[in-house]
Amino acid sequence: MKITFLGGGNMAAALVAGLVKQGFTPTDIQVVELLAEQRQKLAEVYGVVCLPQVEASALESDVLVLAVKPQQMQAALAPFAGRLQHQIVVSIAAGLTLEILSRWLGGYRRIVRAMPNTPAMIGAGMTGLCALPEVTLNERFAAERILQAAGTTLWVEDEAMMDAVTAISGSGPAYLFLFLEALEQAAAELGFPPEQARLLAIETTLGAARLAAASPEPASVLRQRVTSRGGTTEAALNVMQERGVVDGIIAGARAAEARGRELARQLGGA
């Protein structure tokens, strides 16, 4: 399978790294990237083919991965409009719907939309996927194989749910980083030096996430098991509930979903 990445930023680099690690032949992967420094880095570290602009070889690839910024996508796709024949197009650009991408590609319909998140950069990503009806099952498998190089994937059949994917897993790392900030600050205020506060916060979060992943029980049950009546955990959770922590998280995720729909409308009008 020959793959062309249109854009060589952090997310594209994460996918390239994962693909090479999985055994893909580096010379079967090419990256079109404007920045010379990034091209040099990708070529030296992973051995992939790096180009400063789109060449005919991009049209010979089996998969075209769209990894440029949404605001730059329409111009980036201009060289491909009306020229694609058999390629699977996989977009990892936030906010751009399948219909917008199809329109910018001259009506091409073999398109998969993906929403990865930043943990993909260490192979621990969570990516939501959806596709136009014209994408075959084998083509779905091919797209899934590429995104699984950087973590776990989840297909949604209704594209409207992609804004919800963005709100939960796409933006979700920032929510957890905010929690880590708060937990570190609390540890510091309780007397721990910065390095110890960081260690306590990160390892506690990692351990809890691993426990949740390994358990078939819902998070609510795991929370209850830690919370003894009249104990320290209950005291903390009561205050957090009074401060509206849970409601704030849910409201924030809903705001992210709404903003995703708004951005799609703005970008689609370009």
C-alpha positions as CSV (number, residue, x, y, z in Angstrom):
1,M,0.0,0.0,0.0
2,K,1.4,3.3,-1.1
3,I,0.5,6.3,1.0
4,T,0.9,10.0,0.4
5,F,0.5,12.5,3.2
6,L,-0.5,16.0,2.3
7,G,1.2,17.9,5.1
8,G,3.9,16.7,7.5
9,G,3.0,18.2,10.9
10,N,2.9,16.6,14.3
11,M,-0.1,14.3,13.6
12,A,1.2,13.2,10.2
13,A,4.6,12.5,11.8
14,A,2.9,10.4,14.5
15,L,1.1,8.3,11.8
16,V,4.3,7.9,9.8
17,A,6.2,6.8,12.9
18,G,3.5,4.2,13.7
19,L,3.3,2.9,10.1
20,V,7.1,2.4,9.9
21,K,7.1,0.7,13.3
22,Q,4.4,-1.6,12.1
23,G,6.6,-2.7,9.1
24,F,5.4,-0.5,6.3
25,T,8.2,0.1,3.7
26,P,9.4,3.7,4.3
27,T,9.8,4.4,0.6
28,D,6.1,3.5,0.0
29,I,5.3,6.5,2.1
30,Q,5.7,10.0,0.8
31,V,5.0,13.3,2.5
32,V,4.3,16.6,0.8
33,E,5.5,19.3,3.2
34,L,6.4,22.9,2.5
35,L,8.8,23.4,5.4
36,A,12.3,22.2,4.5
37,E,13.2,21.5,8.1
38,Q,10.3,19.2,8.7
39,R,11.0,17.4,5.4
40,Q,14.5,16.8,6.4
41,K,13.5,15.5,9.9
42,L,10.9,13.1,8.5
43,A,13.3,11.8,5.9
44,E,16.2,11.3,8.3
45,V,14.2,9.8,11.2
46,Y,11.9,7.5,9.2
47,G,13.4,7.2,5.8
48,V,10.2,8.3,4.0
49,V,10.1,10.2,0.7
50,C,9.6,13.9,1.3
51,L,8.6,16.4,-1.4
52,P,8.2,20.2,-1.3
53,Q,5.1,20.1,-3.6
54,V,2.6,17.7,-5.1
55,E,4.0,15.6,-7.9
56,A,2.5,13.0,-10.3
57,S,3.5,10.2,-7.9
58,A,0.9,11.4,-5.4
59,L,-1.8,10.5,-7.9
60,E,-0.4,7.0,-8.0
61,S,-0.8,6.4,-4.3
62,D,-3.4,4.0,-2.9
63,V,-4.2,6.3,0.0
64,L,-4.1,10.1,0.2
65,V,-4.0,11.4,3.8
66,L,-5.0,15.0,4.2
67,A,-3.1,16.5,7.1
68,V,-2.9,20.2,6.4
69,K,-4.7,22.9,8.4
70,P,-8.5,23.2,7.6
71,Q,-8.0,26.8,6.5
72,Q,-5.5,25.7,3.9
73,M,-7.3,22.6,2.7
74,Q,-9.2,24.0,-0.2
75,A,-6.1,25.4,-1.8
76,A,-4.1,22.2,-1.0
77,L,-6.7,20.0,-2.7
78,A,-6.9,22.1,-5.9
79,P,-4.2,20.0,-7.7
80,F,-6.2,16.8,-7.0
81,A,-9.7,18.1,-8.0
82,G,-11.1,16.0,-10.9
83,R,-7.9,13.9,-11.1
84,L,-8.4,11.1,-8.5
85,Q,-9.6,7.7,-9.8
86,H,-9.0,4.9,-7.3
87,Q,-7.4,6.5,-4.2
88,I,-8.8,6.4,-0.7
89,V,-8.8,9.9,0.7
90,V,-8.4,10.1,4.5
91,S,-8.8,13.5,6.1
92,I,-7.6,14.2,9.6
93,A,-8.5,17.9,9.4
94,A,-10.9,19.1,12.1
95,G,-14.2,20.5,11.1
96,L,-14.3,19.7,7.4
97,T,-17.2,17.5,6.5
98,L,-17.2,14.7,4.0
99,E,-19.4,16.7,1.7
100,I,-17.1,19.8,1.9
101,L,-14.1,17.6,1.0
102,S,-16.0,15.9,-1.8
103,R,-16.9,19.3,-3.3
104,W,-13.4,20.6,-3.1
105,L,-12.2,17.4,-4.8
106,G,-14.5,17.9,-7.7
107,G,-17.2,15.5,-6.5
108,Y,-14.9,12.6,-5.6
109,R,-16.6,10.3,-3.1
110,R,-14.1,7.7,-1.8
111,I,-13.4,9.7,1.3
112,V,-13.0,8.8,5.0
113,R,-13.1,11.5,7.7
114,A,-11.0,10.9,10.9
115,M,-10.6,12.8,14.1
116,P,-7.4,11.7,16.0
117,N,-6.2,13.3,19.2
118,T,-2.8,14.4,20.4
119,P,-1.9,11.2,22.3
120,A,-1.5,9.7,18.9
121,M,2.0,11.3,19.0
122,I,3.0,8.6,21.5
123,G,0.9,5.8,19.9
124,A,-1.9,6.2,22.4
125,G,-4.4,8.0,20.3
126,M,-8.2,7.7,20.0
127,T,-9.5,8.3,16.5
128,G,-13.1,8.5,15.4
129,L,-13.9,7.6,11.8
130,C,-16.7,7.9,9.4
131,A,-17.0,7.5,5.6
132,L,-19.2,8.3,2.6
133,P,-21.4,5.4,1.4
134,E,-19.2,4.9,-1.7
135,V,-16.2,3.7,0.5
136,T,-16.1,-0.1,0.4
137,L,-15.4,-2.3,3.4
138,N,-11.9,-3.1,2.3
139,E,-11.3,0.6,1.9
140,R,-12.5,1.2,5.4
141,F,-10.1,-1.5,6.6
142,A,-7.2,0.3,4.8
143,A,-8.1,3.7,6.4
144,E,-8.5,2.0,9.8
145,R,-5.1,0.3,9.5
146,I,-3.4,3.7,8.9
147,L,-5.1,5.4,11.9
148,Q,-4.5,2.3,14.2
149,A,-0.8,2.9,13.7
150,A,-1.2,5.7,16.3
151,G,-3.7,4.1,18.7
152,T,-7.4,2.9,18.9
153,T,-10.1,3.6,16.4
154,L,-13.9,3.9,16.6
155,W,-16.3,4.0,13.6
156,V,-19.4,6.1,13.7
157,E,-22.0,5.8,11.0
158,D,-23.7,9.2,11.4
159,E,-21.3,11.9,10.5
160,A,-23.1,14.3,12.8
161,M,-21.5,12.4,15.7
162,M,-18.1,13.5,14.6
163,D,-18.6,16.8,16.4
164,A,-19.3,14.7,19.5
165,V,-16.1,12.7,18.9
166,T,-14.2,16.0,18.7
167,A,-15.8,17.2,21.9
168,I,-14.9,14.0,23.8
169,S,-11.7,12.5,22.5
170,G,-10.4,15.3,20.3
171,S,-10.6,18.0,23.0
172,G,-10.6,15.5,25.9
173,P,-6.8,15.5,26.5
174,A,-7.0,19.2,27.3
175,Y,-9.7,18.5,29.9
176,L,-7.4,16.0,31.5
177,F,-4.4,18.3,31.4
178,L,-6.6,20.9,33.2
179,F,-7.3,18.3,35.8
180,L,-3.6,17.5,36.1
181,E,-2.8,21.2,36.5
182,A,-5.3,21.5,39.3
183,L,-4.1,18.3,41.0
184,E,-0.5,19.4,40.8
185,Q,-1.4,22.8,42.2
186,A,-3.3,21.2,45.1
187,A,-0.3,19.0,45.8
188,A,2.0,22.0,45.8
189,E,-0.3,23.9,48.1
190,L,-0.3,21.0,50.5
191,G,3.5,21.2,50.7
192,F,5.0,19.0,48.0
193,P,7.8,20.4,45.8
194,P,7.0,20.7,42.1
195,E,8.7,17.5,41.0
196,Q,6.8,15.5,43.6
197,A,3.5,17.2,42.9
198,R,3.9,16.4,39.2
199,L,4.8,12.7,40.0
200,L,1.8,12.3,42.3
201,A,-0.6,13.9,39.8
202,I,0.5,12.0,36.7
203,E,1.0,8.6,38.2
204,T,-2.4,8.8,40.0
205,T,-4.1,9.7,36.7
206,L,-2.3,7.0,34.8
207,G,-3.1,4.4,37.4
208,A,-6.7,5.3,37.6
209,A,-7.1,5.2,33.8
210,R,-5.4,1.8,33.5
211,L,-7.6,0.5,36.3
212,A,-10.7,1.7,34.5
213,A,-9.5,0.2,31.2
214,A,-8.9,-3.1,32.8
215,S,-12.2,-3.3,34.6
216,P,-15.6,-4.2,33.0
217,E,-17.3,-2.0,35.6
218,P,-18.4,1.6,34.9
219,A,-16.4,4.5,36.3
220,S,-19.3,5.3,38.7
221,V,-18.8,1.9,40.4
222,L,-15.0,2.3,40.6
223,R,-15.5,5.8,42.1
224,Q,-17.9,4.4,44.7
225,R,-15.4,1.8,45.7
226,V,-12.8,4.5,46.5
227,T,-15.3,6.6,48.4
228,S,-15.8,5.4,52.0
229,R,-18.7,7.0,53.9
230,G,-17.5,9.8,56.0
231,G,-13.9,9.5,54.7
232,T,-11.5,11.8,53.0
233,T,-12.5,11.0,49.4
234,E,-16.2,11.7,50.2
235,A,-15.2,15.1,51.7
236,A,-13.3,16.0,48.5
237,L,-16.1,14.8,46.1
238,N,-18.8,16.6,48.1
239,V,-16.9,19.9,47.7
240,M,-16.3,19.2,44.0
241,Q,-20.0,18.5,43.5
242,E,-20.9,21.7,45.3
243,R,-18.5,23.6,43.0
244,G,-20.2,22.1,39.9
245,V,-17.2,20.2,38.6
246,V,-19.2,17.5,36.8
247,D,-21.7,19.9,35.4
248,G,-18.9,22.1,34.2
249,I,-17.2,19.2,32.3
250,I,-20.4,18.1,30.6
251,A,-21.3,21.7,29.7
252,G,-17.7,22.2,28.3
253,A,-18.0,19.1,26.1
254,R,-21.3,20.4,24.8
255,A,-19.8,23.8,24.0
256,A,-17.0,22.0,22.1
257,E,-19.5,20.1,20.0
258,A,-21.4,23.2,19.2
259,R,-18.3,25.0,18.2
260,G,-17.3,22.1,15.9
261,R,-20.6,22.5,14.0
262,E,-20.1,26.2,13.8
263,L,-16.6,25.8,12.4
264,A,-17.8,23.4,9.8
265,R,-20.3,25.9,8.6
266,Q,-17.7,28.6,8.4
267,L,-15.1,26.5,6.6
268,G,-17.7,25.0,4.2
269,G,-18.6,28.5,3.0
270,A,-15.1,29.1,1.7
